[in-house]
Amino acid sequence: MNAHAGDTLLTHGRTVGEPDRAGEIVEVLGRRGEPPYRLRFDDGHECVMCPGPDSVVRHEPGGHR
């Protein structure tokens, strides 16, 4: 998994009916774009996350490359 600040991390819901969750990657803490990532969600919540196989990175236009 490789990401840059400005990309979006999408984590799929694990159970039926649980919605997907998306957060903006505001800081990459690993080397060469690897996890962990500092995320900011729409509700203002921030966390540091090492995403699992249920997550994907969406490379956003304008994200730092």
N, C-alpha and C positions, 0 to 999 in steps of 0.2 A: 504494500500500500504506500502510495506516494502522494503527498498533498503540499499545498502552499497556502499561506495566509490569503484569505479571500475566497477560498474554495468552500464548498458545502459538504458536510458529512451527513449522509442519510443512513439512519439506522432503521431497519425494517422491524415492525411489530413481531413479537415472538409467538403470540397466541392469536387465535381467530378473534377478530373484532378490535384488537389493539392497533392503534394507528401508528404509521411510520412517524419518525421524529427527525427533523432536520435542524442542524445548527451550523453557524458560520465558524470556520476555523480562523481564529484570531491570532494564534501563535502555534508554530511547529516547534516542539521541544526535542524531537529526535534528530538524528543526523540525516542529511540528504532527503528530507521530506518524510521521514518515517515517524510513526507514533512514538510517544504520546502527543496529543493535540490539546490545546486550550480552545474550548468551544463556547460560543455565545448563542443562546436560543432567543426566539422572538419575545419571550416573556421577561428577558433580561438576565435569566439565570446563566451563570458561567460554571464550567467544570473542566477538569483535566480528564481525558479519556484515552484509553488504549482500545480502539475498536476491534470487535471480533468479526467472524465471517458473515455476520448478518448486516454488515455495514459496507457502504460504497462511498467513494469520493466523487463528487461532481466538480469538475474543473470549470470554474466560472470565468467568463470573459472579464478581463480587468484584474484577475487575481495575479499576485506577484509570481513571476516565473524566473 
